[in-house]
């Protein structure tokens, strides 16, 4: 699997996990619920993340480069995704929901990106030995 593809899939899994936990806690998991919640967030993340370089393998391979970039890109993408979700559903822009969405997903994205960067570093070190 190409590094860019792995990064996109990992991030989509993070957002899907968050959405499924939320659906399970509030209304029950369904394909429709997933689509109306995950698609706006994932789409905005793919667009904003691409614009800010978070899917570039060379950038994602460095913790000191990628973590601040994700911390900048995710809140912007989340707000765009949440506004899109609001336009679809007509609700969901409460401050508490925005804060939970941004912080929870940011922490999960940072964990996934840290694992990716550390794995890449270990692979490079092994290849150089």
MMTF fields as JSON, N, C-alpha, C and O atoms, coordinates in Angstrom:
{
  "mmtfVersion": "1.0.0",
  "mmtfProducer": "UNKNOWN",
  "numBonds": 515,
  "numAtoms": 516,
  "numGroups": 129,
  "numChains": 1,
  "numModels": 1,
  "chainsPerModel": [1],
  "groupsPerChain": [129],
  "chainIdList": ["A"],
  "bondAtomList": [4, 2, 8, 6, 12, 10, 16, 14, 20, 18, 24, 22, 28, 26, 32, 30, 36, 34, 40, 38, 44, 42, 48, 46, 52, 50, 56, 54, 60, 58, 64, 62, 68, 66, 72, 70, 76, 74, 80, 78, 84, 82, 88, 86, 92, 90, 96, 94, 100, 98, 104, 102, 108, 106, 112, 110, 116, 114, 120, 118, 124, 122, 128, 126, 132, 130, 136, 134, 140, 138, 144, 142, 148, 146, 152, 150, 156, 154, 160, 158, 164, 162, 168, 166, 172, 170, 176, 174, 180, 178, 184, 182, 188, 186, 192, 190, 196, 194, 200, 198, 204, 202, 208, 206, 212, 210, 216, 214, 220, 218, 224, 222, 228, 226, 232, 230, 236, 234, 240, 238, 244, 242, 248, 246, 252, 250, 256, 254, 260, 258, 264, 262, 268, 266, 272, 270, 276, 274, 280, 278, 284, 282, 288, 286, 292, 290, 296, 294, 300, 298, 304, 302, 308, 306, 312, 310, 316, 314, 320, 318, 324, 322, 328, 326, 332, 330, 336, 334, 340, 338, 344, 342, 348, 346, 352, 350, 356, 354, 360, 358, 364, 362, 368, 366, 372, 370, 376, 374, 380, 378, 384, 382, 388, 386, 392, 390, 396, 394, 400, 398, 404, 402, 408, 406, 412, 410, 416, 414, 420, 418, 424, 422, 428, 426, 432, 430, 436, 434, 440, 438, 444, 442, 448, 446, 452, 450, 456, 454, 460, 458, 464, 462, 468, 466, 472, 470, 476, 474, 480, 478, 484, 482, 488, 486, 492, 490, 496, 494, 500, 498, 504, 502, 508, 506, 512, 510],
  "bondOrderList": [1, 1, 1, 1, 1, 1, 1, 1, 1, 1, 1, 1, 1, 1, 1, 1, 1, 1, 1, 1, 1, 1, 1, 1, 1, 1, 1, 1, 1, 1, 1, 1, 1, 1, 1, 1, 1, 1, 1, 1, 1, 1, 1, 1, 1, 1, 1, 1, 1, 1, 1, 1, 1, 1, 1, 1, 1, 1, 1, 1, 1, 1, 1, 1, 1, 1, 1, 1, 1, 1, 1, 1, 1, 1, 1, 1, 1, 1, 1, 1, 1, 1, 1, 1, 1, 1, 1, 1, 1, 1, 1, 1, 1, 1, 1, 1, 1, 1, 1, 1, 1, 1, 1, 1, 1, 1, 1, 1, 1, 1, 1, 1, 1, 1, 1, 1, 1, 1, 1, 1, 1, 1, 1, 1, 1, 1, 1, 1],
  "groupList": [{"groupName": "UNK", "atomNameList": ["N", "CA", "C", "O"], "elementList": ["N", "C", "C", "O"], "formalChargeList": [0, 0, 0, 0], "bondAtomList": [1, 0, 2, 1, 3, 2], "bondOrderList": [1, 1, 2], "singleLetterCode": "X", "chemCompType": "L-PEPTIDE LINKING"}],
  "groupTypeList": [0, 0, 0, 0, 0, 0, 0, 0, 0, 0, 0, 0, 0, 0, 0, 0, 0, 0, 0, 0, 0, 0, 0, 0, 0, 0, 0, 0, 0, 0, 0, 0, 0, 0, 0, 0, 0, 0, 0, 0, 0, 0, 0, 0, 0, 0, 0, 0, 0, 0, 0, 0, 0, 0, 0, 0, 0, 0, 0, 0, 0, 0, 0, 0, 0, 0, 0, 0, 0, 0, 0, 0, 0, 0, 0, 0, 0, 0, 0, 0, 0, 0, 0, 0, 0, 0, 0, 0, 0, 0, 0, 0, 0, 0, 0, 0, 0, 0, 0, 0, 0, 0, 0, 0, 0, 0, 0, 0, 0, 0, 0, 0, 0, 0, 0, 0, 0, 0, 0, 0, 0, 0, 0, 0, 0, 0, 0, 0, 0],
  "groupIdList": [1, 2, 3, 4, 5, 6, 7, 8, 9, 10, 11, 12, 13, 14, 15, 16, 17, 18, 19, 20, 21, 22, 23, 24, 25, 26, 27, 28, 29, 30, 31, 32, 33, 34, 35, 36, 37, 38, 39, 40, 41, 42, 43, 44, 45, 46, 47, 48, 49, 50, 51, 52, 53, 54, 55, 56, 57, 58, 59, 60, 61, 62, 63, 64, 65, 66, 67, 68, 69, 70, 71, 72, 73, 74, 75, 76, 77, 78, 79, 80, 81, 82, 83, 84, 85, 86, 87, 88, 89, 90, 91, 92, 93, 94, 95, 96, 97, 98, 99, 100, 101, 102, 103, 104, 105, 106, 107, 108, 109, 110, 111, 112, 113, 114, 115, 116, 117, 118, 119, 120, 121, 122, 123, 124, 125, 126, 127, 128, 129],
  "secStructList": [7, 7, 2, 2, 2, 2, 2, 2, 2, 2, 2, 2, 2, 2, 2, 2, 2, 2, 2, 2, 2, 2, 2, 2, 2, 2, 6, 7, 7, 7, 2, 2, 2, 2, 2, 2, 2, 2, 2, 2, 2, 2, 2, 2, 2, 2, 2, 2, 2, 2, 2, 6, 6, 6, 6, 7, 2, 2, 2, 2, 6, 7, 2, 2, 2, 2, 2, 2, 2, 2, 2, 2, 2, 2, 2, 2, 2, 2, 2, 2, 2, 2, 2, 2, 2, 2, 2, 2, 2, 1, 7, 7, 7, 7, 2, 2, 2, 2, 2, 2, 2, 2, 2, 2, 2, 2, 2, 2, 2, 2, 2, 2, 2, 2, 2, 2, 2, 2, 2, 2, 2, 2, 2, 2, 2, 2, 2, 2, 7],
  "xCoordList": [0.846, 0.0, 0.892, 1.877, 0.541, 1.307, 1.133, 0.068, 2.17, 2.078, 0.889, 0.192, 0.659, -0.454, -1.79, -2.656, -1.944, -3.168, -3.321, -4.416, -2.243, -2.291, -2.691, -3.466, -2.166, -2.509, -3.991, -4.661, -4.497, -5.911, -6.813, -7.796, -6.488, -7.302, -7.266, -8.303, -6.069, -5.964, -6.809, -7.485, -6.774, -7.568, -9.062, -9.854, -9.45, -10.869, -11.367, -12.509, -10.507, -10.869, -11.082, -12.031, -10.207, -10.344, -11.677, -12.406, -11.998, -13.242, -14.442, -15.421, -14.381, -15.478, -15.668, -16.801, -14.581, -14.677, -15.41, -16.329, -15.0, -15.642, -17.132, -17.96, -17.473, -18.874, -19.675, -20.788, -19.126, -19.86, -20.077, -21.144, -19.083, -19.263, -20.358, -21.216, -20.333, -21.361, -22.749, -23.701, -22.866, -24.169, -24.662, -25.835, -23.765, -24.138, -24.652, -25.589, -24.046, -24.451, -25.714, -26.393, -26.034, -27.133, -28.358, -29.48, -28.182, -29.362, -29.321, -30.327, -28.22, -28.075, -27.309, -27.442, -26.515, -25.657, -26.481, -27.244, -26.313, -26.95, -26.071, -25.242, -26.26, -25.509, -25.867, -24.994, -27.122, -27.555, -26.916, -26.433, -26.913, -26.299, -24.813, -24.273, -24.154, -22.732, -22.506, -21.644, -23.279, -23.079, -23.262, -22.446, -24.316, -24.586, -23.612, -23.49, -22.923, -21.963, -20.51, -19.722, -20.157, -18.76, -18.37, -17.247, -19.263, -18.892, -18.508, -17.482, -19.274, -18.837, -17.494, -16.658, -17.285, -16.02, -14.854, -13.794, -15.042, -13.963, -13.625, -12.454, -14.645, -14.412, -13.669, -12.711, -14.106, -13.424, -11.993, -11.094, -11.767, -10.418, -9.53, -8.373, -10.071, -9.282, -8.9, -7.776, -9.825, -9.545, -8.558, -7.516, -8.881, -8.016, -6.676, -5.625, -6.715, -5.474, -4.575, -3.358, -5.168, -4.37, -3.766, -2.593, -4.57, -4.063, -2.912, -1.993, -2.956, -1.927, -0.845, 0.022, -0.896, 0.188, 0.218, 1.249, -0.869, -0.802, -0.76, -0.519, -0.991, -0.94, 0.357, 0.518, 1.276, 2.58, 3.411, 3.686, 3.81, 4.56, 5.824, 6.14, 6.556, 7.789, 7.481, 8.269, 6.352, 5.974, 5.431, 5.735, 4.631, 4.0, 4.996, 4.7, 6.173, 7.185, 7.965, 8.787, 7.726, 8.45, 7.472, 6.569, 7.66, 6.772, 6.794, 5.75, 7.962, 8.064, 7.423, 7.091, 7.251, 6.602, 5.105, 4.302, 4.728, 3.334, 2.402, 1.26, 2.855, 1.931, 1.424, 0.22, 2.293, 1.759, 0.87, -0.096, 1.195, 0.405, -0.992, -1.98, -1.083, -2.392, -3.172, -4.378, -2.463, -3.114, -3.651, -4.597, -3.077, -3.582, -4.717, -5.754, -4.52, -5.473, -6.778, -7.841, -6.733, -7.954, -9.02, -10.165, -8.719, -9.791, -10.445, -11.657, -9.661, -10.226, -11.146, -12.281, -10.645, -11.438, -12.685, -13.763, -12.534, -13.679, -14.771, -15.952, -14.388, -15.396, -16.123, -17.342, -15.388, -16.021, -16.951, -18.078, -16.479, -17.295, -18.527, -19.605, -18.37, -19.516, -20.542, -21.746, -20.076, -21.018, -21.751, -22.96, -21.031, -21.673, -22.697, -23.802, -22.333, -23.257, -24.477, -25.602, -24.259, -25.375, -26.312, -27.533, -25.752, -26.57, -27.377, -28.471, -26.836, -27.54, -28.618, -29.747, -28.269, -29.17, -30.012, -31.116, -29.466, -30.171, -29.926, -30.569, -29.02, -28.655, -27.233, -26.624, -26.706, -25.388, -24.265, -23.099, -24.583, -23.52, -23.433, -23.004, -23.844, -23.682, -22.197, -21.411, -21.828, -20.417, -19.82, -18.701, -20.541, -20.003, -19.738, -18.731, -20.621, -20.433, -19.22, -18.444, -19.056, -17.905, -16.602, -15.658, -16.557, -15.35, -15.013, -13.861, -16.016, -15.775, -15.302, -14.375, -15.922, -15.536, -14.099, -13.311, -13.771, -12.416, -11.374, -10.393, -11.568, -10.539, -10.397, -9.281, -11.507, -11.435, -10.775, -9.861, -11.239, -10.64, -9.193, -8.361, -8.884, -7.5, -6.582, -5.521, -6.98, -6.154, -5.982, -4.874, -7.078, -6.991, -6.119, -5.313, -6.282, -5.448, -3.974, -3.107, -3.689, -2.301, -1.695, -0.515, -2.492, -2.012, -1.691, -0.624, -2.621, -2.402, -1.195, -0.387, -1.061, 0.076, 1.384, 2.424, 1.353, 2.567, 3.006, 4.19, 2.058, 2.375, 2.958, 3.942, 2.355, 2.863, 4.304, 5.177, 4.544, 5.88, 6.921, 8.026, 6.569, 7.517, 7.785, 8.907, 6.762, 6.936, 7.834, 8.702, 7.627, 8.499, 9.935, 10.867, 10.116, 11.472, 12.144, 13.31, 11.417, 11.982, 12.339, 13.359, 11.511, 11.793, 13.032, 13.844, 13.178, 14.361, 15.619, 16.64, 15.547, 16.713, 17.095, 18.278, 16.092, 16.365, 17.001, 17.914, 16.522, 17.066, 18.493, 19.286, 18.834, 20.187, 21.171, 22.379, 20.657, 21.568, 22.171, 22.958],
  "yCoordList": [-1.177, 0.0, 1.24, 1.31, 2.2, 3.434, 4.227, 4.179, 4.954, 5.714, 6.694, 6.778, 7.421, 8.375, 7.66, 8.147, 6.511, 5.722, 5.262, 5.326, 4.806, 4.364, 5.51, 5.313, 6.702, 7.866, 8.207, 8.465, 8.21, 8.534, 7.49, 7.841, 6.226, 5.165, 5.259, 5.148, 5.463, 5.594, 6.74, 6.596, 7.871, 9.02, 8.76, 9.146, 8.108, 7.785, 6.824, 6.921, 5.905, 4.979, 5.753, 5.48, 6.709, 7.531, 8.27, 8.234, 8.931, 9.706, 8.776, 9.085, 7.641, 6.669, 6.132, 5.997, 5.826, 5.353, 6.378, 6.029, 7.641, 8.704, 8.784, 8.878, 8.747, 8.844, 7.655, 7.828, 6.461, 5.272, 5.276, 4.883, 5.713, 5.818, 6.83, 6.579, 7.964, 8.979, 8.481, 8.692, 7.827, 7.286, 6.255, 6.254, 5.38, 4.353, 4.972, 4.454, 6.07, 6.718, 7.566, 7.815, 8.014, 8.975, 8.458, 8.758, 7.695, 7.33, 5.93, 5.454, 5.277, 3.955, 4.039, 5.0, 3.028, 2.988, 2.593, 1.628, 3.35, 3.031, 3.566, 4.45, 3.028, 3.5, 4.956, 5.755, 5.29, 6.674, 7.61, 8.685, 7.206, 8.018, 8.199, 9.294, 7.108, 7.211, 8.19, 9.064, 8.044, 8.873, 10.358, 11.181, 10.7, 12.129, 12.749, 13.973, 11.927, 12.438, 12.298, 13.233, 11.153, 10.901, 11.535, 12.019, 11.539, 12.049, 13.528, 13.884, 14.411, 15.819, 16.013, 16.793, 15.31, 15.445, 14.876, 15.497, 13.711, 13.079, 13.879, 14.075, 14.33, 15.107, 16.404, 16.752, 17.109, 18.36, 18.083, 18.871, 16.974, 16.613, 16.303, 16.719, 15.581, 15.261, 16.523, 16.636, 17.467, 18.703, 19.586, 19.964, 19.909, 20.799, 20.124, 20.756, 18.845, 18.111, 18.088, 18.237, 17.901, 17.917, 19.286, 19.403, 20.324, 21.68, 22.005, 22.739, 21.468, 21.751, 20.67, 20.723, 19.699, 18.736, 17.585, 16.923, 17.317, 16.271, 14.859, 13.901, 14.721, 13.394, 13.16, 12.126, 14.116, 13.918, 12.972, 13.277, 11.841, 10.863, 11.433, 11.097, 12.29, 12.849, 13.743, 13.8, 14.436, 15.279, 14.418, 14.657, 13.423, 12.577, 11.68, 11.146, 11.512, 10.665, 11.334, 10.687, 12.617, 13.367, 13.892, 14.668, 13.466, 13.917, 15.427, 16.043, 16.024, 17.471, 18.271, 19.443, 17.657, 18.338, 18.061, 18.981, 16.796, 16.428, 16.777, 17.17, 16.643, 16.888, 18.329, 18.535, 19.335, 20.708, 20.953, 21.713, 20.311, 20.499, 19.902, 20.515, 18.716, 18.1, 18.946, 19.141, 19.448, 20.282, 21.582, 22.156, 22.048, 23.229, 22.853, 23.515, 21.798, 21.437, 20.869, 21.195, 20.026, 19.361, 20.351, 20.236, 21.306, 22.214, 22.964, 23.183, 23.351, 24.027, 23.066, 23.407, 21.868, 20.87, 20.483, 20.323, 20.334, 19.944, 21.005, 20.677, 22.259, 23.327, 23.337, 23.5, 23.167, 23.117, 21.913, 22.028, 20.762, 19.554, 19.672, 19.205, 20.3, 20.465, 21.443, 21.249, 22.479, 23.41, 22.689, 22.857, 21.89, 21.113, 20.154, 20.015, 19.499, 18.593, 19.35, 18.86, 20.544, 21.385, 21.713, 21.672, 22.032, 22.364, 21.153, 21.306, 19.951, 18.729, 18.384, 18.06, 18.454, 18.002, 19.113, 18.879, 20.311, 21.409, 21.491, 22.288, 20.694, 20.778, 20.29, 19.764, 20.462, 19.921, 20.933, 20.56, 22.212, 23.203, 23.749, 24.883, 22.934, 23.334, 23.38, 22.571, 24.336, 24.521, 23.239, 22.873, 22.553, 21.325, 20.267, 19.562, 20.146, 19.169, 19.53, 18.652, 20.797, 21.254, 20.947, 20.417, 21.279, 21.065, 19.574, 19.183, 18.748, 17.302, 16.74, 15.931, 17.158, 16.673, 17.056, 16.222, 18.305, 18.761, 18.094, 17.555, 18.119, 17.587, 16.073, 15.563, 15.355, 13.89, 13.415, 12.591, 13.934, 13.52, 13.966, 13.237, 15.149, 15.62, 14.678, 14.299, 14.303, 13.377, 12.056, 11.523, 11.526, 10.254, 10.381, 9.497, 11.471, 11.691, 11.816, 11.283, 12.52, 12.668, 11.328, 11.076, 10.482, 9.145, 8.332, 7.727, 8.323, 7.55, 8.081, 7.298, 9.394, 9.978, 9.721, 9.551, 9.69, 9.373, 7.94, 7.677, 7.023, 5.622, 5.506, 4.797, 6.197, 6.165, 6.685, 6.033, 7.839, 8.449, 7.568, 7.39, 7.023, 6.166, 4.868, 4.363, 4.331, 3.12, 3.39, 2.58, 4.531, 4.91, 5.091, 4.653, 5.736, 5.946, 4.613, 4.414, 3.7, 2.384, 1.627, 0.939, 1.747, 1.062, 1.659, 0.927, 2.976, 3.632, 3.203, 2.898, 3.178, 2.775, 1.333, 0.997, 0.485, -0.927, -1.071, -1.875, -0.302, -0.362, 0.144, -0.313, 1.091, 1.642, 0.793, 1.019, -0.195, -1.016, -2.146, -2.919],
  "zCoordList": [0.0, 0.0, 0.0, 0.735, -0.818, -0.888, 0.409, 1.024, 0.826, 2.076, 2.11, 3.121, 1.033, 0.996, 1.21, 1.936, 0.576, 0.73, 2.176, 2.736, 2.772, 4.171, 5.097, 6.033, 4.84, 5.659, 5.527, 6.527, 4.313, 4.081, 4.733, 5.385, 4.562, 5.163, 6.684, 7.339, 7.251, 8.707, 9.238, 10.257, 8.558, 8.998, 8.838, 9.697, 7.744, 7.543, 8.623, 9.07, 9.033, 10.118, 11.422, 12.157, 11.705, 12.915, 12.912, 13.903, 11.819, 11.739, 11.813, 12.492, 11.125, 11.172, 12.586, 13.047, 13.272, 14.655, 15.522, 16.263, 15.426, 16.193, 15.866, 16.772, 14.603, 14.181, 14.696, 15.193, 14.585, 15.033, 16.545, 17.017, 17.3, 18.757, 19.065, 19.911, 18.386, 18.594, 18.236, 18.987, 17.099, 16.695, 17.697, 18.072, 18.127, 19.092, 20.393, 21.0, 20.817, 22.061, 21.935, 22.931, 20.715, 20.59, 19.856, 20.263, 18.792, 18.012, 17.441, 16.913, 17.529, 16.935, 15.628, 14.871, 15.381, 14.201, 12.978, 13.011, 11.911, 10.633, 9.514, 9.727, 8.337, 7.176, 6.878, 6.539, 7.001, 6.772, 7.793, 7.438, 9.043, 10.093, 9.851, 10.009, 9.464, 9.158, 8.009, 8.093, 6.94, 5.75, 6.054, 5.639, 6.768, 7.008, 8.005, 8.067, 8.78, 9.755, 9.306, 9.452, 8.768, 8.405, 7.075, 6.93, 6.12, 4.8, 4.84, 4.261, 5.491, 5.529, 6.24, 5.783, 7.352, 8.083, 7.29, 7.208, 6.712, 5.962, 4.7, 4.376, 4.006, 2.788, 3.091, 2.4, 4.114, 4.453, 4.905, 4.613, 5.614, 6.04, 4.829, 4.78, 3.867, 2.672, 1.903, 1.414, 1.796, 1.056, 1.825, 1.289, 3.064, 3.858, 4.134, 4.032, 4.483, 4.732, 3.509, 3.624, 2.344, 1.108, 0.865, 0.511, 1.058, 0.86, 1.81, 1.444, 3.016, 4.016, 4.101, 4.973, 3.202, 3.072, 4.055, 4.175, 4.765, 5.784, 5.21, 5.945, 3.912, 3.292, 2.517, 1.869, 2.583, 1.935, 2.797, 3.957, 2.25, 3.048, 3.68, 4.822, 2.964, 3.526, 4.727, 5.671, 4.703, 5.834, 6.976, 8.144, 6.625, 7.634, 8.347, 9.416, 7.763, 8.382, 9.493, 10.141, 9.728, 10.759, 11.811, 11.498, 13.046, 14.128, 14.29, 14.499, 14.196, 14.419, 13.294, 13.475, 12.154, 11.033, 11.01, 10.853, 11.165, 10.927, 12.081, 11.844, 13.313, 14.425, 14.458, 14.612, 14.319, 14.278, 13.055, 13.13, 11.93, 10.715, 10.885, 10.479, 11.479, 11.741, 12.746, 12.603, 13.772, 14.795, 14.201, 14.74, 13.124, 12.428, 11.475, 11.449, 10.701, 9.647, 10.18, 9.652, 11.218, 11.667, 12.156, 11.72, 13.025, 13.455, 12.287, 12.295, 11.301, 10.13, 9.378, 9.047, 9.114, 8.394, 9.181, 8.608, 10.487, 11.32, 11.27, 11.148, 11.363, 11.318, 9.973, 9.926, 8.9, 7.579, 7.484, 7.001, 7.944, 7.932, 8.811, 8.442, 9.979, 10.88, 10.308, 10.475, 9.643, 8.995, 7.863, 7.705, 7.078, 6.017, 6.614, 6.089, 7.702, 8.395, 8.886, 8.781, 9.422, 9.881, 8.715, 8.868, 7.573, 6.407, 5.934, 5.391, 6.139, 5.758, 6.783, 6.414, 8.079, 9.142, 9.772, 10.263, 9.744, 10.395, 11.891, 12.574, 12.413, 13.833, 14.019, 13.088, 15.21, 15.504, 15.579, 15.451, 15.785, 15.934, 17.357, 17.573, 18.318, 19.708, 20.042, 19.551, 20.881, 21.231, 21.799, 21.441, 22.674, 23.274, 22.211, 22.282, 21.232, 20.156, 19.305, 18.926, 19.007, 18.222, 18.962, 18.375, 20.242, 21.038, 21.129, 20.942, 21.415, 21.519, 20.182, 20.145, 19.096, 17.772, 17.447, 17.002, 17.671, 17.335, 18.208, 17.696, 19.507, 20.415, 20.305, 20.217, 20.308, 20.259, 18.974, 19.005, 17.851, 16.58, 16.47, 15.931, 16.97, 16.915, 17.683, 17.186, 18.876, 19.67, 18.927, 18.852, 18.378, 17.647, 16.394, 16.104, 15.659, 14.469, 14.844, 14.151, 15.941, 16.376, 16.792, 16.55, 17.41, 17.793, 16.54, 16.44, 15.59, 14.355, 13.598, 13.1, 13.504, 12.792, 13.533, 12.897, 14.855, 15.622, 15.36, 15.151, 15.372, 15.079, 13.675, 13.464, 12.724, 11.348, 11.287, 10.714, 11.87, 11.816, 12.507, 11.996, 13.655, 14.384, 13.633, 13.642, 12.987, 12.181, 10.99, 10.663, 10.338, 9.205, 9.661, 8.986, 10.806, 11.325, 11.616, 11.271, 12.247, 12.561, 11.287, 11.239, 10.26, 8.99, 8.321, 7.756, 8.382, 7.801, 8.556, 7.94, 9.887, 10.683, 10.406, 10.338, 10.247, 9.962, 8.579, 8.393, 7.625, 6.266, 6.219, 5.396, 7.099, 7.133, 7.923, 7.856, 8.681, 9.482, 8.706, 9.252]
}
